C-alpha cells in the first residue's frame, strides 16, 4: 500500500473562498447524569452537570465550520429567525471567522434548533424547534439577490440541503446555471425534497439511505451503490456522484464513464455524527483547488475517519487528517 501524503492537498486549502447555501441550525447539548426515575411519570430524571450546557453550529453552519477549520474561507447564505437562537448562532459563527453576510433574518420562522439531553454516551431525548415551510418571498428574495449578486467572488458553491425549506427549486436552477457560466464548481449534499433537482451540478453526494429511498431500492454493497451512482450521473447530468456508505467507504461515478470505490479508513468508530459534513467540506475545498476527484475522495475518507474517532460533532482539522493518515498507513 502506497501511503497517502496529505500535505499537498491540505496546503491548497488556505485562501479558497466557498459559499455555503443551506439550512442553518443551532445544536444544543445538555450533558448530565441519570440517578433515578421521576415519581411523576416513568421517565429518567437528568441532573445537568456544571458546564454541561453547550451550543455548536449545525447543518450548513457545521459545513462552514469545517471549511474554516481546514483553512478555507466560508461565507454562509441561509436564514435564521429574529430570535435569541439566531443571534447566538451568528455570534458563534462570526467569532469563528465565518462570514454571515448572506444570513437573512426572517421574523416569520424560528431558528432551527435541536436540543439533545445526554447522559453518558446515551441520548435521552431530542427536542426540535423548526419550521420546514418554503421561505416567504421577502426572505427568499433577499437570499437569492445576495447569492447571485456575489457568486463570482467564490471558488466553489456548496448546497447543504436538510429539507427545512430554505433551498427552493428556482434557486437551485439559477445558481447552478450562473455558476456553470463562470466555471465555478457546485457541490451538493442532498436530502429528499429536492433530490432530483440538482441537474448539472459538479458533485452530488448523497448517502446510502438517501439514495436508496430516492431510487426505491436497497444498496447492500459497493457494487449496487456504484450502479446507483452511475444512474444518478445519467439522470442529473452531474460531473460526478459520490455515495457515502458508512463502514463500506464510498463509491464515485464520473460523467466520463469512470469510477472508483474507496474503502473506509476508520480504525475506530466512536460517533458518526458530522462525518458527512466533513466529507462534503473536503470535497468542495478540493474541487475549488483543482484537486482530482480520486485524491479528494481519499482525503475526504480520512477526514470522515477522524470525525468518527471522536465523540460528538466537531470541525475536522488538518492535523486530524494528518494523524489519521499516519495511523492508517502505519499498519496494524
C-alpha positions in Angstrom: 0.0 0.0 0.0 1.4 3.4 -1.0 1.0 5.9 1.8 -1.1 9.0 1.1 0.8 12.2 1.7 -2.0 14.7 2.5 0.3 17.8 2.7 0.0 19.0 -1.0 -3.8 18.8 -0.7 -4.0 20.4 2.7 -1.7 23.2 1.6 -4.1 24.0 -1.3 -7.0 24.8 1.1 -6.0 28.2 2.6 -7.4 31.2 0.7 -10.1 29.2 -1.1 -13.4 31.0 -0.9 -16.5 28.9 -0.6 -20.2 29.9 -0.5 -22.3 27.6 1.6 -26.0 27.7 0.9 -28.5 25.8 3.0 -30.3 25.2 6.3 -28.6 26.7 9.3 -29.1 25.0 12.7 -28.1 25.6 16.3 -27.3 22.3 18.1 -27.7 22.5 21.9 -26.4 19.7 24.2 -27.4 19.3 27.8 -25.0 16.8 29.4 -26.0 15.3 32.8 -26.4 12.1 34.7 -29.4 9.8 35.5 -29.7 8.5 39.0 -33.4 8.0 39.5 -36.8 7.7 37.8 -39.3 10.6 38.2 -42.1 9.9 40.7 -44.4 12.0 38.4 -44.0 9.7 35.4 -41.9 6.7 34.4 -39.1 8.8 32.8 -35.5 9.3 33.9 -34.5 12.5 35.8 -31.4 14.0 34.2 -29.4 16.2 36.5 -27.4 18.7 34.3 -23.8 18.8 35.3 -21.9 22.1 35.9 -20.7 23.2 32.5 -22.9 20.6 30.8 -24.7 23.0 28.5 -23.1 23.8 25.2 -24.1 25.0 21.8 -22.5 24.4 18.4 -23.4 25.3 14.8 -25.2 22.5 12.9 -26.5 21.8 9.4 -25.0 24.1 6.7 -23.3 26.0 9.5 -21.3 23.0 10.5 -20.1 22.6 6.9 -18.9 26.2 7.1 -17.1 25.5 10.4 -15.3 22.5 8.7 -14.2 24.6 5.8 -12.9 27.3 8.1 -11.2 24.8 10.3 -9.4 23.3 7.2 -8.1 26.7 6.3 -10.6 27.8 3.7 -12.8 30.9 3.8 -16.5 30.3 4.2 -19.5 32.6 3.7 -23.0 31.4 4.7 -26.2 32.1 2.8 -29.2 30.9 4.8 -31.9 32.0 7.2 -32.3 32.4 10.9 -35.3 33.7 12.9 -35.4 37.0 14.7 -34.8 35.3 18.0 -32.1 34.7 20.6 -31.1 31.4 19.0 -30.4 33.1 15.7 -28.4 35.8 17.4 -26.3 33.2 19.2 -25.7 31.2 16.1 -24.5 34.2 14.1 -22.3 35.2 17.0 -20.6 31.8 17.3 -20.0 31.7 13.5 -18.7 35.2 13.4 -16.3 34.5 16.3 -15.0 31.5 14.3 -14.2 33.7 11.3 -17.1 32.8 9.1 -18.8 35.5 7.1 -22.6 35.7 7.8 -23.1 38.4 5.2 -25.7 36.1 3.5 -27.6 35.2 6.6 -31.1 36.6 6.3 -33.4 37.2 9.3 -37.0 36.0 9.0 -39.3 37.0 11.8 -41.9 34.6 10.5 -39.9 31.4 11.3 -37.8 30.3 14.2 -34.1 29.5 14.0 -33.9 25.7 13.6 -32.7 24.5 17.0 -32.1 20.9 18.1 -31.7 20.3 21.9 -30.3 17.0 23.0 -30.3 15.8 26.6 -27.4 13.3 27.0 -26.4 11.1 29.9 -23.0 9.4 29.4 -23.0 8.1 25.9 -26.8 7.9 25.7 -29.1 10.5 24.2 -32.2 10.6 26.4 -34.3 12.9 24.2 -34.0 15.4 21.3 -36.3 18.4 21.1 -36.6 20.2 17.7 -37.8 23.7 17.2 -38.2 24.4 13.5 -40.5 25.0 10.5 -39.9 23.3 7.2 -42.2 25.5 5.1 -40.7 27.2 2.0 -39.3 30.7 2.6 -41.7 33.6 2.4 -41.0 35.9 -0.6 -39.2 38.7 1.4 -36.6 36.4 2.9 -36.3 34.2 -0.2 -35.8 37.3 -2.4 -33.1 38.7 -0.2 -31.3 35.4 -0.1 -31.5 35.0 -3.9 -30.1 38.5 -4.5 -27.2 38.0 -2.1 -26.2 34.7 -3.8 -26.5 35.7 -7.4 -25.0 39.2 -7.0 -21.8 37.9 -5.4 -21.4 34.5 -7.0 -18.3 35.4 -8.9 -16.4 36.1 -5.7 -16.2 32.4 -4.8 -14.1 29.4 -5.9 -16.9 26.9 -5.2 -20.5 26.7 -4.1 -21.9 24.2 -1.6 -25.6 23.3 -1.3 -26.2 21.8 2.1 -29.8 20.7 2.0 -31.7 19.4 5.0 -35.3 19.9 3.7 -36.0 22.8 6.0 -37.5 25.0 3.2 -34.6 27.4 2.6 -33.5 25.9 -0.7 -36.1 26.1 -3.4 -36.2 24.6 -6.9 -35.9 28.0 -8.6 -32.8 29.0 -6.6 -31.1 25.7 -7.3 -31.5 26.0 -11.1 -30.4 29.7 -11.1 -27.3 29.1 -9.0 -26.2 26.0 -11.0 -26.7 27.8 -14.3 -24.9 31.0 -13.1 -22.0 29.0 -11.6 -21.5 27.0 -14.7 -21.3 30.1 -16.8 -18.4 31.2 -14.6 -16.7 27.9 -14.3 -17.4 27.6 -10.6 -17.9 24.0 -9.2 -21.1 23.3 -7.4 -21.3 20.5 -4.8 -24.5 19.1 -3.3 -25.2 17.3 -0.1 -29.0 16.5 -0.6 -31.9 15.3 1.3 -35.2 14.1 -0.1 -37.4 17.0 -1.2 -35.1 18.4 -3.8 -33.1 15.2 -4.6 -33.6 15.2 -8.4 -33.5 19.0 -8.8 -29.7 19.5 -8.8 -29.2 18.9 -12.6 -25.9 20.0 -13.9 -24.1 20.1 -10.6 -20.4 19.2 -10.4 -20.5 16.8 -7.4 -23.7 15.2 -6.0 -23.0 13.5 -2.6 -25.9 11.6 -1.1 -25.5 8.8 1.5 -26.7 5.2 1.1 -30.1 5.8 2.8 -30.9 8.9 0.8 -30.0 7.2 -2.4 -31.9 4.0 -1.6 -35.1 6.0 -0.7 -34.8 8.2 -3.8 -34.3 5.2 -6.2 -36.7 2.9 -4.4 -34.2 0.0 -4.0 -31.7 -1.3 -1.4 -28.0 -0.8 -1.8 -26.4 -3.6 0.3 -22.9 -3.4 -1.1 -20.5 -1.1 -3.0 -21.4 -2.8 -6.3 -25.1 -2.0 -6.1 -24.2 1.5 -4.9 -21.9 2.1 -7.9 -24.8 1.1 -10.2 -26.9 3.7 -8.4 -24.2 6.3 -8.7 -24.0 5.7 -12.5 -27.7 6.0 -12.8 -27.7 9.3 -10.9 -24.9 10.7 -13.1 -27.1 10.0 -16.1 -30.3 11.4 -14.5 -28.7 14.5 -13.1 -26.1 15.2 -15.8 -23.7 15.6 -13.0 -19.9 15.6 -13.5 -19.6 13.1 -10.6 -21.8 11.3 -8.0 -20.3 10.1 -4.7 -22.4 7.9 -2.4 -21.1 7.5 1.1 -21.6 4.0 2.6 -20.5 4.3 6.2 -18.4 1.3 7.1 -18.1 0.4 3.4 -16.5 3.7 2.5 -17.8 5.4 -0.6 -18.2 5.0 -4.3 -17.9 7.6 -7.0 -19.1 7.5 -10.6 -17.8 10.0 -13.1 -19.6 11.6 -16.0 -16.9 10.3 -18.4 -17.8 6.7 -17.5 -15.1 6.1 -14.9 -15.5 5.5 -11.2 -13.9 4.1 -8.1 -14.6 2.6 -4.7 -12.8 3.9 -1.6 -13.0 1.6 1.4 -13.4 3.2 4.9 -10.2 4.3 6.6 -11.8 4.3 10.1 -10.0 2.1 12.6 -12.2 3.1 15.5 -15.7 4.5 15.4 -17.0 6.4 18.4 -19.6 8.6 16.8 -20.6 9.0 13.1 -22.3 12.4 13.7 -20.8 15.1 11.4 -18.9 12.7 9.1 -20.9 13.6 6.1 -20.3 17.3 6.7 -16.6 16.7 6.8 -16.7 14.8 3.5 -18.6 17.5 1.6 -16.3 20.1 3.1 -13.2 18.4 2.0 -14.5 17.5 -1.5 -15.7 21.1 -2.0 -12.3 22.5 -1.0 -10.5 20.0 -3.2 -12.7 21.0 -6.2 -12.1 24.7 -5.5 -8.3 24.0 -5.5 -8.3 21.8 -8.6 -7.5 18.5 -6.9 -8.5 15.4 -8.8 -11.6 13.6 -7.6 -9.9 10.3 -6.6 -7.3 12.1 -4.5 -10.1 14.2 -3.0 -12.2 11.1 -2.2 -9.2 9.6 -0.4 -8.6 12.7 1.7 -12.3 13.0 2.5 -12.4 9.4 3.7 -9.5 10.2 6.1 -11.4 13.3 7.3 -14.6 11.2 7.9 -12.5 8.6 9.9 -11.1 11.5 12.0 -14.6 12.7 12.9 -15.9 9.2 13.7 -13.0 8.6 16.1 -14.1 11.4 18.4 -17.3 11.9 20.4 -19.8 14.5 19.3 -19.9 16.8 16.3 -16.7 18.8 15.7 -15.0 20.5 12.8 -12.2 18.4 11.4 -8.7 20.0 11.3 -5.7 19.4 9.0 -3.9 17.8 12.0 -6.8 15.4 12.5 -6.3 14.3 8.8 -2.6 14.0 9.2 -3.0 11.9 12.3 -5.4 9.6 10.6 -3.1 9.1 7.6 -0.1 8.4 9.9 -2.1 5.8 11.8 -3.7 4.1 8.8 -0.6 3.8 6.7 1.4 2.6 9.8 -0.4 -0.7 9.5 -2.0 -2.8 12.3 
